[in-house]
Amino acid sequence: MLRIEADRARFREIVRGRIRSDLKRYLSTSELFARRGERAVSVPIPQIELPRLRFGDNRKSGVGQGSGERGDAVDCGEGPPGSGAAGEGPAEHALEVEVELDELAAMLGRELELPYIQPRGRHSLLSEGGRYDHIRSRGPDALRHPRRSFRQALKRTIASGLWTPEDPKVVPQRGDFRFRADRPRPLPHSSAVILHMMDVSGSMGREQKEIVRIQAFWIDTWLRSQYDQIEVEYIVHDAAAKLVDRESFFHLRESGGTKISSAYELCLSQIQTRYRPEDWNVYAFHYSDGDNWSARDTERCMTLLRDELIPRVNQFCYGQVKSAYGSGQFKKDLDDSLRGEERLVTAAVNDRGDIPDAIRAFLGKGR
């Protein structure tokens, strides 16, 4: 059994090497989402087979047997691909391998050269539990420490003069019992919240939302590996903004106009009422095709960002997804009006091939 486990461990390492080599492809596809669990994902790996023995008839001639000279052509009895008749055997299928999300995050960090984050906010809390490395004189019998209890009984017997070498009898009493116990200890603790905001007006089509979905998956995967506790909030907006669940965030489609300030105001309200920067590391991500209702609303957005949002967040990220109907003006306004703001990062995503660069831009600051 130990040899089998060693072989399986070696095969798993080969598979993980294949995942690492193909990670750029996974960064631009949605293959992982349908197979995502709470702590792991199933990754489809093509063209890898489990080793197995194949038995044959040694009496027949074949490659490596019989007469022949070096350089002679080998006839395998097969024509060019696709030239044979229809067969009845099963086709080869991709192998699915379960990978922990933390391990996937580590691969992402190596691939994109992402720095580890130094959290701010609440750094330590008193946490009950842990190792039972303390002794108390009271406790449940299940935690009684036999050796410490006997030692205490022996000390009491000797001190009372009842112990003699001829009659070395020790009778523990209730007061002699000692019990294992834990004690509160400060443990590192950091919390983060991710606020995803997306334009769901008619100009944001299915492909644009799929790009946003892929980005959000990898962003969440990386940040979850950096924090002990993390929460995710989803905000959608057209002319008005509202909080939704994850499913609605990626599939809701409206047909109204676009008023970006409504999303920023709702995001600010969430931070002020639920996620105080003194206790939370706050990350805000906004995805849009760059269209806004008016220049006046764009000015309102700049004011909200400069005076309210950016001072409260670790980082504010704007990802502009190219659309056939979007002007792309909002990113230009952000870059011009808030140039020099270190906590603001913008990225243009023209197609899926730009997703890795956008993720590197968003997470590469280590904030």
C-alpha positions as CSV (number, residue, x, y, z in Angstrom):
1,M,0.0,0.0,0.0
2,L,2.8,2.4,0.8
3,R,4.3,1.9,-2.7
4,I,0.9,2.5,-4.3
5,E,0.4,5.7,-2.3
6,A,3.9,6.8,-3.4
7,D,3.0,6.2,-7.1
8,R,-0.3,8.1,-6.7
9,A,1.5,11.0,-5.0
10,R,4.0,11.1,-7.9
11,F,1.2,11.1,-10.4
12,R,-0.6,13.9,-8.6
13,E,2.6,16.0,-8.8
14,I,2.8,15.3,-12.6
15,V,-0.7,16.5,-13.0
16,R,-0.1,19.6,-10.9
17,G,2.9,20.4,-13.1
18,R,0.6,20.1,-16.1
19,I,-1.8,22.5,-14.5
20,R,1.0,25.0,-13.8
21,S,2.2,24.8,-17.4
22,D,-1.3,25.4,-18.7
23,L,-2.4,28.0,-16.2
24,K,-2.4,30.9,-18.7
25,R,-5.1,29.0,-20.6
26,Y,-7.2,28.6,-17.5
27,L,-6.9,32.3,-16.7
28,S,-8.9,33.1,-19.9
29,T,-11.5,30.4,-19.7
30,S,-14.5,29.5,-17.5
31,E,-13.8,25.7,-17.3
32,L,-13.3,25.8,-13.6
33,F,-16.6,27.5,-12.5
34,A,-19.0,24.6,-13.0
35,R,-16.6,22.4,-11.0
36,R,-16.0,24.7,-8.1
37,G,-16.6,23.6,-4.6
38,E,-16.2,25.3,-1.3
39,R,-12.5,24.7,-0.9
40,A,-11.5,23.0,-4.2
41,V,-12.1,22.9,-8.0
42,S,-11.9,20.0,-10.4
43,V,-9.5,20.9,-13.2
44,P,-9.9,19.1,-16.6
45,I,-6.5,17.8,-17.8
46,P,-6.4,16.3,-21.3
47,Q,-4.0,13.7,-22.6
48,I,-2.8,12.2,-19.3
49,E,-3.5,8.6,-18.6
50,L,-3.1,6.6,-15.5
51,P,-0.2,4.0,-15.9
52,R,-1.5,0.5,-16.5
53,L,-0.2,-2.9,-17.6
54,R,-1.1,-4.2,-21.0
55,F,-0.7,-8.0,-21.7
56,G,0.0,-9.3,-25.1
57,D,0.9,-12.5,-27.0
58,N,4.6,-12.9,-27.1
59,R,4.4,-15.5,-29.8
60,K,3.4,-12.9,-32.4
61,S,5.9,-10.8,-34.2
62,G,5.8,-7.0,-33.8
63,V,7.9,-4.0,-33.2
64,G,11.2,-5.1,-31.7
65,Q,10.8,-8.7,-32.8
66,G,11.7,-10.7,-35.9
67,S,14.1,-9.7,-38.7
68,G,14.8,-6.2,-39.8
69,E,17.5,-3.6,-40.3
70,R,18.1,-0.2,-38.7
71,G,16.2,2.4,-40.6
72,D,13.5,0.1,-42.1
73,A,10.0,1.5,-42.0
74,V,7.7,0.1,-39.4
75,D,4.2,-0.8,-40.6
76,C,1.7,-0.4,-37.8
77,G,-1.2,-1.5,-39.9
78,E,-2.9,1.9,-39.6
79,G,-3.8,4.4,-42.2
80,P,-3.7,8.2,-41.9
81,P,-5.9,9.7,-39.1
82,G,-9.6,9.5,-39.9
83,S,-9.2,6.9,-42.7
84,G,-10.6,4.0,-40.7
85,A,-14.1,2.8,-40.4
86,A,-16.4,3.8,-37.5
87,G,-15.5,1.9,-34.4
88,E,-17.4,0.8,-31.3
89,G,-14.8,1.5,-28.6
90,P,-15.0,4.4,-26.2
91,A,-13.3,7.7,-26.9
92,E,-10.6,9.1,-24.7
93,H,-11.8,11.6,-22.1
94,A,-10.1,14.4,-20.2
95,L,-9.0,13.5,-16.7
96,E,-10.5,15.7,-13.9
97,V,-8.2,16.4,-10.9
98,E,-9.3,18.1,-7.7
99,V,-7.1,21.0,-6.7
100,E,-7.4,22.9,-3.5
101,L,-8.2,26.6,-4.0
102,D,-5.2,27.6,-1.8
103,E,-2.9,25.6,-4.1
104,L,-4.5,27.2,-7.2
105,A,-3.9,30.6,-5.6
106,A,-0.2,29.7,-5.1
107,M,0.1,28.7,-8.8
108,L,-1.6,32.0,-9.7
109,G,0.9,34.0,-7.5
110,R,3.9,32.3,-9.1
111,E,2.5,32.7,-12.7
112,L,1.8,36.4,-12.4
113,E,4.5,37.1,-9.8
114,L,2.1,38.5,-7.3
115,P,3.4,39.9,-4.0
116,Y,1.9,38.7,-0.7
117,I,-0.4,41.2,1.0
118,Q,0.3,42.9,4.3
119,P,-3.1,43.2,5.9
120,R,-4.1,46.3,7.9
121,G,-6.8,46.7,10.5
122,R,-7.4,44.2,13.3
123,H,-4.3,42.0,13.7
124,S,-4.9,39.9,16.8
125,L,-7.8,38.5,18.8
126,L,-8.0,36.4,21.9
127,S,-9.0,33.0,20.6
128,E,-10.2,30.1,22.8
129,G,-9.0,26.6,22.0
130,G,-5.7,25.4,20.6
131,R,-3.3,23.0,22.4
132,Y,-4.0,21.7,25.9
133,D,-0.7,22.8,27.4
134,H,-1.9,24.2,30.7
135,I,-2.7,22.4,34.0
136,R,-5.6,23.3,36.4
137,S,-6.8,21.9,39.6
138,R,-10.4,21.7,38.4
139,G,-11.9,20.2,35.3
140,P,-13.9,17.3,33.8
141,D,-12.7,13.8,34.4
142,A,-12.2,13.3,30.7
143,L,-9.3,15.8,30.9
144,R,-7.7,14.4,34.0
145,H,-3.9,14.2,33.9
146,P,-2.9,10.9,35.5
147,R,0.8,11.6,36.0
148,R,0.3,15.1,37.4
149,S,-2.5,13.8,39.7
150,F,-0.3,11.0,41.1
151,R,2.6,13.4,41.6
152,Q,0.4,15.7,43.6
153,A,-0.9,12.8,45.7
154,L,2.6,11.6,46.4
155,K,3.8,15.0,47.5
156,R,0.8,15.3,49.8
157,T,1.4,11.8,51.3
158,I,5.1,12.5,51.9
159,A,4.3,15.9,53.5
160,S,1.8,14.4,55.8
161,G,4.3,11.7,57.0
162,L,2.1,8.8,55.8
163,W,4.6,7.5,53.2
164,T,7.2,4.9,54.2
165,P,9.5,2.7,52.1
166,E,8.1,-0.4,53.8
167,D,4.5,0.6,52.9
168,P,4.8,2.9,49.8
169,K,1.0,3.3,49.4
170,V,-0.4,6.4,47.7
171,V,-4.1,7.0,47.7
172,P,-5.1,10.0,45.6
173,Q,-7.9,12.3,46.9
174,R,-10.1,14.6,45.0
175,G,-7.9,17.6,45.7
176,D,-4.9,15.8,44.2
177,F,-6.5,15.6,40.7
178,R,-5.0,17.8,38.0
179,F,-6.6,18.4,34.6
180,R,-5.4,19.4,31.2
181,A,-6.7,22.9,30.1
182,D,-6.3,25.3,27.3
183,R,-6.1,29.1,27.7
184,P,-6.9,32.1,25.5
185,R,-4.1,33.2,23.3
186,P,-3.6,36.0,20.8
187,L,-3.8,34.6,17.3
188,P,-3.3,36.6,14.1
189,H,-6.6,37.5,12.5
190,S,-7.3,39.6,9.5
191,S,-10.6,40.3,7.6
192,A,-11.3,41.5,4.2
193,V,-14.3,42.4,2.1
194,I,-14.5,42.4,-1.7
195,L,-17.1,44.7,-3.3
196,H,-17.7,43.7,-6.9
197,M,-19.7,46.4,-8.9
198,M,-20.8,45.9,-12.5
199,D,-22.7,47.8,-15.1
200,V,-25.7,45.6,-16.2
201,S,-27.2,48.0,-18.8
202,G,-28.0,46.8,-22.2
203,S,-24.5,47.5,-23.7
204,M,-23.0,44.8,-21.4
205,G,-23.5,41.6,-23.3
206,R,-23.0,37.9,-22.4
207,E,-19.3,37.9,-23.4
208,Q,-18.5,41.0,-21.4
209,K,-20.1,39.4,-18.3
210,E,-18.2,36.2,-18.9
211,I,-14.9,38.1,-18.9
212,V,-16.0,39.8,-15.6
213,R,-16.9,36.4,-14.2
214,I,-13.5,35.0,-15.0
215,Q,-11.7,38.0,-13.5
216,A,-13.8,37.9,-10.3
217,F,-13.1,34.1,-9.8
218,W,-9.3,34.6,-9.9
219,I,-9.4,37.8,-7.8
220,D,-11.5,36.1,-5.1
221,T,-9.2,33.0,-5.2
222,W,-6.1,35.0,-4.6
223,L,-7.5,37.3,-1.9
224,R,-9.1,34.3,0.0
225,S,-5.6,32.8,0.2
226,Q,-4.3,36.0,1.9
227,Y,-6.9,36.5,4.6
228,D,-8.4,34.4,7.5
229,Q,-11.9,35.7,6.9
230,I,-13.3,37.2,3.8
231,E,-16.7,38.4,2.6
232,V,-17.9,39.2,-0.9
233,E,-20.7,41.7,-1.8
234,Y,-22.2,42.2,-5.2
235,I,-23.6,45.4,-6.6
236,V,-25.2,45.9,-10.0
237,H,-26.2,49.2,-11.5
238,D,-27.8,50.7,-14.6
239,A,-29.4,54.0,-13.7
240,A,-29.8,52.8,-10.1
241,A,-27.7,50.4,-8.0
242,K,-28.7,47.5,-5.8
243,L,-27.2,44.6,-3.8
244,V,-27.7,41.2,-5.4
245,D,-26.5,37.6,-4.8
246,R,-23.7,36.1,-6.8
247,E,-26.0,34.3,-9.3
248,S,-27.9,37.5,-10.2
249,F,-24.7,39.5,-10.5
250,F,-23.4,37.4,-13.4
251,H,-26.7,36.9,-15.2
252,L,-28.9,39.9,-14.6
253,R,-29.4,42.1,-17.6
254,E,-31.2,45.5,-17.7
255,S,-32.0,47.8,-20.5
256,G,-31.9,51.2,-18.8
257,G,-29.3,53.9,-18.8
258,T,-26.0,54.0,-16.9
259,K,-25.4,56.1,-13.8
260,I,-22.1,55.0,-12.3
261,S,-22.3,57.2,-9.2
262,S,-25.3,55.2,-7.9
263,A,-23.0,52.1,-7.5
264,Y,-20.3,54.2,-5.8
265,E,-22.8,55.7,-3.4
266,L,-24.1,52.2,-2.5
267,C,-20.5,50.9,-2.1
268,L,-19.7,53.8,0.2
269,S,-22.8,53.2,2.3
270,Q,-21.8,49.5,2.7
271,I,-18.3,50.5,3.9
272,Q,-19.6,53.1,6.3
273,T,-22.2,50.9,7.9
274,R,-20.8,47.4,7.8
275,Y,-17.1,47.3,6.9
276,R,-15.2,50.0,8.9
277,P,-11.6,50.4,7.5
278,E,-10.3,50.1,11.0
279,D,-11.4,46.5,11.1
280,W,-11.6,45.4,7.5
281,N,-9.3,45.4,4.5
282,V,-11.6,46.7,1.7
283,Y,-11.2,45.9,-2.0
284,A,-13.6,47.5,-4.5
285,F,-13.8,46.4,-8.1
286,H,-15.9,48.1,-10.8
287,Y,-16.5,46.6,-14.2
288,S,-18.1,48.6,-17.1
289,D,-17.8,49.2,-20.8
290,G,-17.0,52.9,-20.1
291,D,-20.3,54.6,-20.9
292,N,-21.9,56.9,-18.3
293,W,-25.1,58.9,-18.3
294,S,-23.6,62.4,-18.3
295,A,-20.4,64.4,-17.7
296,R,-22.0,65.7,-14.5
297,D,-22.4,62.2,-13.1
298,T,-18.8,61.4,-14.1
299,E,-17.7,64.5,-12.0
300,R,-19.8,63.1,-9.1
301,C,-17.9,59.8,-9.5
302,M,-14.6,61.5,-9.3
303,T,-15.5,63.4,-6.2
304,L,-16.8,60.2,-4.5
305,L,-13.6,58.4,-5.4
306,R,-11.2,61.1,-4.4
307,D,-12.9,62.2,-1.1
308,E,-14.7,59.2,0.2
309,L,-13.9,55.8,-1.4
310,I,-10.2,55.8,-2.1
311,P,-9.2,57.0,1.4
312,R,-11.2,54.0,2.9
313,V,-10.0,51.1,0.7
314,N,-6.9,49.2,0.3
315,Q,-7.4,49.5,-3.4
316,F,-10.0,50.5,-5.9
317,C,-9.8,48.8,-9.3
318,Y,-11.7,49.7,-12.5
319,G,-11.8,47.1,-15.3
320,Q,-13.1,48.4,-18.6
321,V,-14.5,45.6,-20.8
322,K,-14.6,46.4,-24.5
323,S,-18.1,46.4,-26.0
324,A,-19.5,47.1,-29.4
325,Y,-21.8,49.8,-27.8
326,G,-19.4,51.2,-25.2
327,S,-17.4,54.4,-25.7
328,G,-14.7,53.6,-23.2
329,Q,-14.7,57.2,-22.1
330,F,-14.9,56.5,-18.3
331,K,-11.4,55.0,-18.1
332,K,-9.9,58.1,-19.8
333,D,-11.7,60.4,-17.4
334,L,-10.4,58.3,-14.4
335,D,-6.8,58.3,-15.7
336,D,-6.9,62.1,-16.3
337,S,-8.7,63.2,-13.2
338,L,-7.2,60.9,-10.6
339,R,-3.7,60.6,-11.9
340,G,-1.2,59.9,-9.1
341,E,-3.7,58.1,-6.8
342,E,-1.7,55.1,-5.7
343,R,-4.7,53.1,-4.6
344,L,-6.5,53.5,-7.9
345,V,-5.7,50.9,-10.6
346,T,-7.4,50.8,-14.0
347,A,-7.1,48.2,-16.8
348,A,-8.6,47.8,-20.2
349,V,-9.8,44.3,-21.2
350,N,-10.4,44.1,-25.0
351,D,-10.8,40.3,-25.0
352,R,-10.1,37.3,-22.9
353,G,-6.4,37.4,-23.8
354,D,-6.1,40.6,-21.7
355,I,-7.5,39.0,-18.5
356,P,-4.1,37.9,-17.1
357,D,-2.6,41.4,-17.5
358,A,-5.7,42.9,-15.9
359,I,-5.4,40.5,-12.9
360,R,-1.7,41.3,-12.6
361,A,-2.4,45.0,-12.6
362,F,-5.2,44.7,-9.9
363,L,-3.2,42.4,-7.6
364,G,0.4,43.2,-8.3
365,K,0.6,46.1,-5.8
366,G,0.4,43.9,-2.8
367,R,-2.0,46.2,-0.9
